């Protein structure tokens, strides 16, 4: 059984060096002019640090409580009531103690949010006429997120869900602890040449191979410092409260940030985060709204009166900067309020005409875009008059390194209740019998129309899935995508409401998060309501003339303008004729 973590204030010395004998590098070797990929040795600078000691004292006190939960402070009266109701519910408390020894495990409430339109599922429909909150709790020992939906009017917990190996957005006080560790660590100061100030991305989750952060077994974040044309990542373990290593990445040079929020956050939130908006064009009808952490969600999508999708949304962004060393960011996009995401919606969603149809587009920016370690993403839904549709996701650059791989996770839930899913075998269509996943590869076979899959009912009504191999005219280079198919269960919440970050930033295999709803026992999917999860793998490039997933600020007419080199991804869904 997993025991509660031991909160040592001794920094971990990482025994790793490429091509060497697993010996730690000395601090004297870590300099600003070292190439990317140098790892720091640890020190013990925080043994007597007052902020860390206060955190540990809070942890120790919480482990003595019943239930053993660190509560979230600074809540209003309704939020406090929701938190108190949640911590009295036995379903919510199920993993707060070790099952064998009954020892307390470290649990902390990370968020108490008003339930919004994007969170409603079958079990929470009464919240439309009541006042409900979503309470998120993180279990540090089990790396587990537990969510409760609480109706404060009825004074009851309506539903409890669990997402194993996942982590909610971190709290403001944990962000400050991460910044404190990063800016005061001797390794970081030495690497930067004396002082460490104003880190970026301090609340964004990360990973690092050969440490406890690997595959996000611990809660880790990466405050990042831009220095010249490089960025120094200070990888902080918030489970053990220490610095586990530093890494350099190349980011290049660029001018000033040129973007700004064109809508006040409060206006954007009120208009697009707290209510659904409707659009009806070219035979299509749908609702859309910005979610807390799953991007722009569309729902109740129909074409010429026939239901097509229950919903579609962008769940996660996994950004890895090293296949061998495994570090990067795992982030979400969504509303500027009630979110700790580093990249939030800064402009309103836009409906615009395209050839033979229309698109619904949402863009997300970091405040400093396109300067190094600031991100911009685009999410787009294309709808065509002939019934085709495409769910598109792109990185617009610039990011925090020139060797990144972007893996956005999209969830597409189909409305048909009796669907089957098939792949092209080279000669005919072969139905999948159970929930499964597959990776698009160079040897993958397609029909002459580039169709890779088919999702259809018993009358062969549905869609072909046209794989993205760079043929859509948007300068995309193909997706090399992971595709997952899961069964939709009305009585389970397997991602229909807002999802926390569901996987590590840096897994290079199929473990991008959707497999959690497949393993360990795949469900049969014949004649079932189905969900398709789509995870492209987009490799960025900063080489002149070959830029991809990249951005620069250039001078035009004496002022800075952004020049973007986006990497667009997404399959096309083509109606079966």
N, C-alpha and C positions, 0 to 999 in steps of 0.2 A: 504494500500500500504506500501511497505517496504521503510523506510526512510534511508538516509545516516547514517552510523554508527557514534556514538559519540566517539571521541578518547580521552577518559579519561586516565589520567596517574595514576589513583588510582588502586591499585592491588585488584583483586577480592578475597574476603575471602570466601572460600568454606565451606558451612555448611554441612559437611558430615563426618560421622564416622560409620564404620560397627557396627551394634548392639547398637548404641547409639542414643541420642536424637538429631539428626541433629544440633549439636553444633560444631563450628570450633575447631580444635585442636590447642593448643598454639604452638608457635615455639619451646619452650623449650621441647616439647614432641617429636620433630622430630630429631632423632639421628641416627647415622650410624649403631647402633646395633638394631634398631627397625626392626620388621619383614616386609616383602614385603607388600605394600599396604597402607603405612602411607601417609597422605595428608598434605601438608604444609598449614599454614595460610598465608595470604598475608601481605606485608608491603608496604611502599610508597617510596621505595628507588629511584625510577626513576622520581619523580616529577620534579626535576631540572636537570636531566641528559642531557648533551649537545647533545648526539647522538639522543636521543628520541625527544628532542625539535626541532632539525633540521629536523627530519622526519615529525613531525607534521606541521612544517612551510611549507614544500614542499607540504604536503597534502592540507593545507588551500589555498595555492597559486593555486594549480591545480583545486580546486573547483570553483575558480573565472574565470578560463579560458573557452574558447569556441573552441572546446569541452573540457569538464572537464576530462582530462586524464593526468595521470602522465606518461611522456614519458620515454623510456629506453635510458640511456646514454651510451656513449662509443661505438657507432655503426660506421661501416665504411660508405662510401658514398652511396653504393647501399642499405645497410640495412636502413639507414636513409631515403632514398627515398621511400622505401617500407613502412616504418612506417608512413611517411607523407601522402602517398596515402591512406593508410588504414583509418586514422583518418579524412579523408575528405569524406568518403563513408557513406551515410545515413544508409545503412544496418548495417554497423559496429557500428554505433553510436546509434542504436535504443534504447538500455537500459541504456544509460549513464545519463539519467535524469528520475526523478520520473514522471510517466505518468499523475498524477493528478496535482501536484503542480509545476512541471517543475524544482524542486530543483535538484542541481547537486548531482550525486552519485559518490562515489569514484571508479575510474577505473584506472588500471595501466597496461602498456605494460610489459609483463613478458618475452617475447622472440621474436626475429626476426631471423628465421632460413632459410637457403637456402632450397628450395624444393628439395627433393630427390626422388629416384625411388619409395620408399615405400609410398610416399605421393600422388602419382598420382591417380586421379579418373577421371570419364568421363568428368567433367567440366574443368579439368586442363590439358588435353592432349597437348594443345598448348605449355605448359611449357617445353616440351621435346625439342623444337626448340628455346626456349627463356630463359630468366633469371627471375626466380620466387622465391618469399619468402613467408614463412608462418609467419603471425603476430599473436601472442597470447595475448589476453587481459583478465585480471581478473577483475570482478566487485565484490568488497568487500561487497556491500550492498545486492546484490542478490545471492551471492555465485555462480556466473555464469562465464563460460569461453566462450569467443567469438573468433573465428579464422577467419582470412582472408587470402586468397591466392592472392598475388599481383604480377602482371607481370610488372617489372620495365622497360622492353623494350617497351611494349605497353602503359605504364603509366596508367594502369587500375587495378581495383580489379575484379578478375574473379569470386570468390565465397566466401560467408560468411556462416559459420556454428556456431551453438550454442550447448553447452553441459551444461544443467542445473545441479546444485548441483555438480559441479566439479571444480577442481583447477589445473592449470598448474604447472610444475616444478618451484620452486621459484627462484628468481634472486640471484645473488651473494651478492648484498648489503642487501637484506632481510635475507640471511643466516648470515651475519655478525651482523645484529641487533639481531637476535635470540641468537647467541652466546653471545653477549654483555649482553643481559638481563639475560641469564642463568648463566653466570659466575660472575655476579655482584649482583645477588639477595641474600639477607640476608638468606632466607630460605635454599637456595642451599649451601651456605657457611657453615652454622651451621650444616646442615645434613652431610656434608662431613668433618666436623671437622676443618674448618678454611679457606680453599681456594678451588676454583673451576677452573680447567684448562683443556684445550684440550678436549672439548666435542666431542663425535662421533655423527653421524646421524643428524647433526644440520639442514640439508636441507630437511629432510624427514618428510612428513606430518603425522599428528597424530590426535587422538580424545581423549576426556575424558568426560565420562558421568557426568551429572548434572552441566555442564558448557556450555558456548557458543560454545565450541569446539565439543560438542556432535553431531554426524552425520555430522561433518564437516560444520556446519553452519557458523563457522568462520574459517579463515585460521590459522591453528595451526601446530606447529612443535615441535619436542622433542629432543633437545640437551641432550645427555646421557653421564653420567660419570661412568666409571667402578671403583669400590672401593672394593678391596678384591674379595670376591665371590658374590658380589651383584652389581647391576647397579642402579644408581639414574637417573630417568627420570625427566628433568625439562621441563614441558609442557608450551610452550610459545604461547600466542595468538598474532599473527601478525596483526590481525584486530584491536584489542583494545590496542595493544602494551604493554602487561603485562605478568607476570607469573601467570598462573591460578592454578598451583598445582605441587607437586612432587610426585613421586611414586618409590618404591623400587621393583626390581625383583631379583630373585636368578639366577645367571649365572654360578656358580661353578668355578672351577679353571682349568687352562690349561697352557701350556707352551707358547713359543714365537710363533709369526706368522711365518709360513713357506712358504706361497705362495708368488709368485712374478709374475709380468706381463711378459710373455714370448715373447710378441710382443710389440714393441713401439706403442703407441696409434695412431700416425700418419700413420703407416703402416697398422694397423688394420682398421683404418677408410677408407683409400684410397682403400683398397682391398675389404672390405666387407660392408662398410657403404655407399659408394657413387656409387655402381654399383651392378647389379645383377650377381649372379654366377649360373651356370647351372650344373645339374647332370643328368645322364641317365644310369640307371642300372635296371636289372631284370624286364624289361618291363615298368618301371616308368620313367617319365621325368618331371622335375620341375626346377624352379628358386628359389634361396634363397638369402637373404641379411639381414644384421643387420639394424634394424630401430632405430630411435631416442629413443623411449620409449616403444615400443611394442615387444621387444625381437627379436628373429630370425623369420623372416616372410618368409613363402614359398608361391609361387604363380604359376599359370598356371600349376597345377599338373594334369598329365594325366597317364593312365595305358593302355598299348597296344593301344595307339592312341586315347582313349576315355577320354575326359575331366572329371576330378573328382572333383577337388577343384579350386575355384577362388583364395582362399588364406587361410592361417591359421597363427595365431600369438598369443603371450602371452601379454595380455593387461596390467594387474596389478598384484601386490602381496599385499594382505591384510593380515596383521599379527596382531592378537589380543592377549594380554596377560592377559586379565581378562574379563570373561563374565559379571560379575556384575558391575565392575567399568569402563569398556570400554575404555582402552587405548592400544596403539600399534602403528604400522607404516603402512602407505599406500605408496607403492613405485612402481617404474617401473624399468625395466631392458632394456638395450640397448647399443648403441654405447658410447664409452668414450668421444666423442666430441658432442657438441650441446645437452648436457643432464646434468641435475642436479641430476640424480639418484645416490644413494649411492652405488648401486651394478651394475657394468657395465661389459661388456665383456672384459675379460683379456687374452683370448686365441682365436685362430681362430676356426671357425666351422670345425667339423671333420666328414668326411664320412667314415664309417667303415662297414665291413661285419658282419652280424649276421646270426644265423641259418635260412635258407630259405629266406634270404633277406639282407637288409642293413639298417643302421641308419644314420641320420644326427643329430649331437649333438653340442650344444653350452653350455658352462659353464660361469658363472658370479661369480666374487669374490669381496668382500670388501678387501681393502689393508691389513687389519690386520687379515684376516681369518687364523685359526679358533679361535682366541682369542675372549672373550666375546664381544657382540654387534658388531660383524662382521659376515656377511652373505655370503652364497654361494648357488647358485641355478643352476639347470640343466634343460635344455629344449631339448627335443629329439623327432624326428619323426622317427618312425619305418615303413618300407615298406617291404611287403612280396611278394614273387613270385606268390602267388595265388590270389593277389589283395587285401589282407587285409592291413590295415594301423592303426597305433595307434599314437595319439598325447600325448606325455608324458611330465610331469612337476614334478620336485622334489626339495625339500629343502634338502641341504646337511648339514645343521647346520651352525654355532652354535647358532646364534641368540642372543637375548638380554634378555632371560628368559627361565626357564625350564618348563613353563606352557603355551606355545604359541599354538595358532591355526592358521594354514596357509591356506589362501583361494586364490589360484592363479586363475586368470580369463583368459580363453582361448577363442578365437573367431575362428570358423571354418565356412567358406563360401563355400557352394557347388555350383558346376558349372551347374548342371541340372536346366533348367528354368521352369520345370513343376513338381516339387516335392510335395509330401505330407509327413506329419510326423505323426506317430502312436505310441501308447504305448501298451504294452501287458496287457490285462485286467485279465488274468488268464485263459481265454478260447479262445480269439481271439484278433485280432489287432483292436484298436479303434483310428480312425483318430482324430487329433486335428483340430478344425475348425478355430481357431484364434490364434494369437500370445499368448504364455503363458509360464509359468515356472512350475517346479515341483522339489521336494526334494526327493532324494533317501533315503528311511528309512528302518527300520528293517522289516516292514510289506510289503514292495514293492514286487510285484510278477514278476517272470521272466519265460522265457521258460526254458526247460531242458538244453539248451545251454548257459544259463545266458543272453539271449537277453532281453533287457528292452524296447528298442525302435526300430523303423524301419523308414528309410527315403528312399522313392522310388517314381518313376514316375508312371503314369497310367498303364504302362506295367509291373509293379512290378520289375523294374530294379533299383538297388540301394544298400543300405547297412542295415544290422542289426547293432544295437549298443549293444555290449556286455559290460555290466556294470562291473566295477572293484570291485570285492569282495575279492581281495587278491589272485587270482588264476593265476597271470601272471608270477610267478616265480622270482619276483624282491623284495620279502619280504614286498611288500605293504600290508596294512591292510584293504584295501577298502577305498572308496572315500566319502561316504555319500554326494554325489554331488548334487548341484543345477544345473538343466539343463533348459536353456531358448531357445526358438525358435522364431526367428523374420524373417520377410519378408525383402528381399533385394530389395532396390529401387535404380536403376541406377542413378536417378536424385537427390538422397539424399546421403549425406555422414554420414552414421550411423555406423562409425567405420572402414571403409575400409582404410582411411588414418590414420596416427598416432593419437592415442587417448591420451588425458591427463588422469591423475588419475581420474577415473569415480565414485569412491565411497569411503566412509569412511573405515578406517582400521578395524573398530571394530563392524560393524553391524553383529549380529549373525543370522539375518533372511535372507530372500531372497533378500534384498536390497544390492546387491553386485555390482550394476552398470548396467548390461544389461537390467534391468527392465525399465530403462529410455527410451528404444526404444520400449517398449510395452505399458506402461501407458501414459496417462489415457484412451486411446481408442485403444484397440488391433485391429490390422488389420486382415482380413481374410487371411488364408495361403493356401487354397486349390489350387493345381496346380500352385505353385509359386516358384521362386528362394528363397532358405531358408538359414538362418545362424543359426548355433547351437553354443550357448555359454555354456561353461562347467566350473563349479566352484566346485572343490572338497574341503573338509574340513579335514585338516590333523592335528591331535593333537600330539604335540611333547612330548617326554619322556626322562628324563635323568637318570632314575633309572638303576643301574647296571644290565646288563643282559636283559634289556627291552628297550634299547636306540632306539629312533626313531626321525627323523628330528633333529639329534644331531651330534656333532663332537667333537673330542678330539685331542690334540697334544700329542703324546707319544714318548718316547725316544727309538730309535732302533739303535744299534751300535753307541751309543754316540751322535746321533743327533736327532732332532725332526722330526717326521713324522706325517701326518694327518691320523687319523682313523675316517672314516665317517660312519654314520648310517642313510642313506638317507630314505626319505619317498616318494616313487614313486607313481604317480597318473596318471589316464587317461583311458578312455574307448577304446575298440578295435572296429574298424569298419570292419565288415565282409560282403563280397559281397553276395547278395541274389542269390542263385543258382536256 
